[in-house]
Amino acid sequence: MGALPNGIYRIRLDDETRLTSTDERTVTLLPAQHGARQEFAVRCTSGDNYSIAEPTPYWPVPFVCHDGDPREGARVILRVSDFPPIEWKITQGAGPKTFTIVAADVGGPSLTIGSAPIPVFPPILELTSSSNGDHSWTFEFVRES
């Protein structure tokens, strides 16, 4: 088993913002909001590889994935799909209880989920080089899935 147990999590970039799905395809960062879609099912698929999806009893499931091939600047979106889902490598981050979320299917340099350097609201999430700053996420366990 990997670094995290399977379950439903709130995924935070900092104390104020959480990973949020705002519609059928968009994943962004927003402050904590009652009723917002800010919980995700995190499941270990193998080793340190995980799937991240909306927690829903319906099939197929909306998975967090990258738009197209994994490359610098590719948007992070939700995509409804059957298996196999896009896998993310979740490993220990820079601080205690923090983790990095890295695209698992990249042959070159590591690409992590980070906020695009575009001043828009809500922020756009994209794959970014791990050398472009700290992209440590906090996974707040909510319940078993």
C-alpha positions, 0 to 999 in steps of 0.5 A: 500500500502507498503513502495514504489509505484509501478513503474520502479526502479534502485536498488542500494546497494551503490553509485557505484553498481546497481542490474543488470540482465546479462542474462536469470538467473543471477542477480548481482551488476555492476557499472552504465552502459548505455544499461545494464539491470539495471531497475526493475519493483517493484509491491506491491502484499500485505502489505509490500510484492512486486514482483521484475521483469524485465520490459517487455511487454512479458509474462511470466515475469523474476522475481527476486527470490531465487534458491530453498527453501529460506535458508542462502546462496541460490543464487538470480536469475532470473526465468521466471514464471507465477503467483504467483511470489516470494514475497519480503518484502521491508521495511524501511532500516537503513538510509533515503531513504533506504530499506531492501529486505527480503525473504517474505516466510521464517519461521525462521530468516530473510534472506536479499539479499546481496553480497556473501562473495566470491571474484569473479567478478561480485559478486554473490547475495545470501540470507544472515542472516540480522545479517550479516551486513547492506543490505540497498538498495536505490530504484531510481524511474525511471518511472511509470509502 
